[in-house]
Amino acid sequence: MKKALPKGKKVQPGVVCFGEVLLALSTPHHQRFEQAHHFDLTYTGAEANTALALARWGNRSRVVTRVPAHALGQAAVNGLRRYGVDTEFMLRGGEKLGLLFLEVGLAQRPSQVLYDRKGSAFADLKPGMIPWKEVFTGYHWFHFSGTAPAFGPGLEACLKEGLQVARQMGLGTSMDCNYRSTLWGAKEAKKAFLKLVPGLDLFSGTLHDLKNFFDAQGSEEQAAAAFRKKFGVARVALSQRSTDSQGVERFSGMLLGKDSVRRSRVHAVSPFGRIGSGDALMAGLIHGVLADWPEERIIEYAAGAGCLKQTVAHDLPILGSEEIEEWILRGSGGGVRR
């Protein structure tokens, strides 16, 4: 695996995240869609959430996407810029900003997501529209998720173009599997994923992802090792979740590197802000890899970030690095800071 940062130089890590930025409308107070008379509004997206967390933890982060050249598109830009994310390559064009509708669940009732993303400004991206060499200049890492290629061959080709340039320029690369069945079918996703994962420096997903899309077999460790060897992926991270009848979730992570498997502690957390917790975990993984931490610390930090995100409403992982580290060391939550 290439080193993302040059040795002997103090350089602030730089991460480019490519994906759609959405206008998210969420039901307040755990209401059903049929009950709600108004919605809470935020601007979100898997890669944008990851970029936001990385920026808050002292990295340079840049979101590459396309939004309409109207007031809602500008509001999406402003929504990321306020958290320190570089928005220079949030291109303008198209007529529609993708929409996400969220019915916030409670206890035994799961949350429900509805998308309106077809025909969006991002979905219409094609090869040649993004100046990738300019985008990557001065940056060290390129990240995307499995939602990005879900909009057809044009978008997939655009992503592959970015991956090729990133590797030519020596950037590390990562993918969060992030399969969404409401966007495309499993067979179609598998076909695209098999083209994107070979040679990645970091992959994050679940055991189900490895079995469903990459034909890996066996336990988590066996499947991750087989996947890593078959596709030449440097590091494989898997998240594990289970929720009991009272709505308490148990959350942990596993990281397989070249020679070892590391597991985080299992945390019992509230699923209050579950949406976006996987993006926080992904950001924690990238943050730790760029900092050249030991893999045990990387997975503990990433799992801690994913857990603490579940205490924050809506998608955005508004967390400080210090509070993640403090919570990991303390090993418990709650209380009041005075």
N, C-alpha and C positions, 0 to 999 in steps of 0.2 A: 504493500500500500504506500502511495506517495504521502509524504508529510505535507499537511495542508499549510503549515507555516514554516518559513525558513528558520533554521537553527541560528542561534546567536543574535537574533534581531528582535527587538521589542516592537511588534507590530500588532495593532488591534485587529483581531480576526474579522474577516468580512464574509458574509453569507448572502448569496442571491437565492431568493425563493420565487418560484414560478408557479402561478395558479390563479384561479378566479377569485376576485373580491366580490362578495355578495352583500345585498341589503337583507338583513335578517329581521323578521317580524315574529316576536315571541308572545305567547299568551301570558298575561300577568297572573300571579297568585295561583299557579297550577290549574288555571281554567282550561276547559275543553274548547276546541275551536268553535263549537256551537254556542258556547256561553259568552265568548269574548266580544266586547264592544269596542275595544281598542287594543293595540299591540305595543309592546316595548320595541324600540328600534335600535339596532346596532349595525355596524359594518364588519363583516367577518370573512372567513375562508380558511381552509386548513393551512395553506402555506402562509397566508397573512398572519394568522395566529402564531405560527412558529416564528416568523420574522419579528413580531412584536415582542415575544418573550426573549429572543436573542438580543434585541436592542436594549431591553431593560436590564440584561445581565452583562452589559458592557461590550457587546460585539457591535460591529457595523453590520446592519442588515438592510437589504434592498429587495423590494417586491417588484417583480416584472409581471405585468398583466395588461389588460386593455379595458378601459371604461368609457362610457359615452361622454361626449363633450357637452354635457349639460349639468345642471345644478346638482343632481343626485350623484353623477359621476365625480364631480368635484368634492362633494361631501364624503364620498368613499376615500378619496385621496387625503382629505383633511383628517379623516378618522384614524388613518395610520400615521400620518406625519406628526400628529400631536404626541405620539408615543416614541418618537425618535427614529422611525423607519424611513429609509431613503425612498422617495416616491418619484425620482427623476424618470424612471422607465415604466411608469404607469401610463401607457400610451392612451391617446384619446382617439375615439372612433366608434362607429356603430351607433345603434339607437337604444339599446336595452341593457340595463344592469340586471344581472342574475338575481333571483329572489329565493330566499329560504324562509319557509313558514315553520315555526316550532311550537308544538303543543307540549308544554312542560309537564311531565308526569310527576307522580308522587307515590312513594312506597311501592305497592305491587303493580301500579299502573305505569307502564313504560312511557317515555316521551315519544313523540311522533313528529317526523320531519317530512314536509312536502317541499318539492323543488319546482321552480319555474325558471329553467336555465337555458332551454333550447333557444337558439337564435340570439343569444346575448353577444355583447361586444367581444367578450373573451372567446366564446365558442367559434367565432368567425375568424380567429387568427389562422394564418397560413405561413408556410416557410417564406423567408425573405422579409417578413414584416418587422422582425426584431433584430436590431444591430448587436448580435450576441458578443462580438469581440469588444465592443465599447461597453456593453453591460458588465462583462467579467473583468475588465481591466482594473487591477488593484484589489480584486477579491480573491478569496481562497477556497470557497465551497459553493456548490450548486445543489439546491434541494427542490424536490417536487413530490407530489403525491399521486396516488392512483386515480384521483378524480380528474386530473388534468387531461389525460388522453381519452376521456369518456365521450368526447363530442365529435368523434369521427376522424377520418384519415388526415384531414388538413391539420388539425390540432396535434395529432400524434406525430406527424412529420415535423411540425414546428418544434415540438419537444425533443425529438431525436436530433434535430439540427443543433439545438442548444447543448445537448449532451456531448455531441461530437466536438463542438468548439470548446466546451469546458475542459474536456480531456486533453485536447491539443494544447490548451493553455496551462495545464497542470493543476486544475482545481480538483478537490475531492468532490465526490458525488453521493447523494443519498436519496432514498425513496421511502415514503411511508405508504404502505399498501393501500389502506384507506378505501377499500371497495365499497361502493354504494349501489345496492341492487335496484334502487329507484332511478338510477341514471342509465344503467346498461346491464345487459345480461352477463352471466358468469362466463359463458363460452367466449363472448366477444372480449371481455376483460382479460381472460387468460391469454388469448392470442396476442394482445397488446403487451401485457406484462412480461411475457416470455422474451419479447424483443428489448425491453427496457432494463431488466435486472442484471444481465451479464456484465461483470466488471465493476459493479457498484462498490464504493468504499463502506457503505452502511445501508442496511435494509431494516425496516421496522414493520412488524405485523403481528399476527397471531398464529398459533398452531393450525387453526382452521385455514388460514390463508395459505400456509405452506402446503397443506394437503390438497386444498381445493384448486389452487392455481398452478402449483409447481410439482405436483405428484410426489411430494415427500411423504415418507411413511415413518411409523414408530412414535416414540415418545417425543417430547419437546426437544430434548437434547439430540436425539437421533435424527429427527426431521431437520433441525437447524443445521447440523453437521453435514447432512446429505445435500441440502440446498446450497450451503456455502461452497462445498466442493464442486458441485455440478455447475454452478454459475459463476464461480470465481469471485464471490462477494467477500470482502475483507471482514466485516462484522455483521452479525445478525442479532437483532433484538426482538424479543417476543414479550408482549404484555399478557397478563392473566387477570381475569375478573370473575367474580361470582357474587351474586346478591342473594341475601337470605329473605325470609318471608316478612321481616320487619323493615326491609329496604336498606339494610346496612350492606355496603359493598366491601369485599376484600380485593385488594389491588396489589399487584406486584409485577416485577419485570425480571427478565433473564437476558443476559448478553453473552453471546458466543464470539470469542475472538480467535486468534490463530491457534492458541494452545490451551485455552481454558474456558470454562463456563462459570459465569458469576451470576448470582441471584440476589435481588434486593430482599429486604425484609417484606413480610406481608403486612399491609396496612389496612385497618378497618376504617372506612371513610363513609361520609354521607354522599349519596349520589346527587345532591342538590344541584351542583354545577357540572354534571358529567360531560355535557357537550363541550368539546374543546380540550378535554383532559389528555387525549391521545396526542394532540398537537403540542401540549406542554411537555409531555414525555419525549416527543421527538426533538423538541428544542433542547431539552436537557442532554440528550444523547450527543447532538451536534456540538453543544457547548463544551461538554467534557472531552470529546475527541479533539477539538481544536485546541483545548487547553493542555492536551497531552496527559490527562489524568490516568491513573491506573484504572483498569476496567471495573474493579469493584466499586470505586468511587463514582465512576460514570453512571452505572446502573442504579446506585443508591440515590444519586442526585436526580436522575431522570424520573425514577419512580416517585420520589418525593415531590417533584414538580407536578407530575400528573395527579397525585393525591391532593395536594394543596389547591390545585385548580378547581377541584370539585367543591370547594367552599366559596367560589366566586361565581356570581350570577352571570349568565350569558356565556358567549364563547371565549371572550378575550382573556388570556392568561395574565392578568394584572398582578404579578408577583415579583418580589425582589429576590435577588440571589441570596441575600443575607438571611431572609426569613426561611427560605428553603433549607439552607445549611443549618440554621438554628433548630428548625423542626426535626431534621434528621438526627442531629446530635441529642436533642431533648427526648425524642422518641415518643412524644405524646402531644396532644393538642389542647385547645381550649384555654381558659383563663383570661386574664385581662392584663394588658401591659400598662403600667403606671409609671 
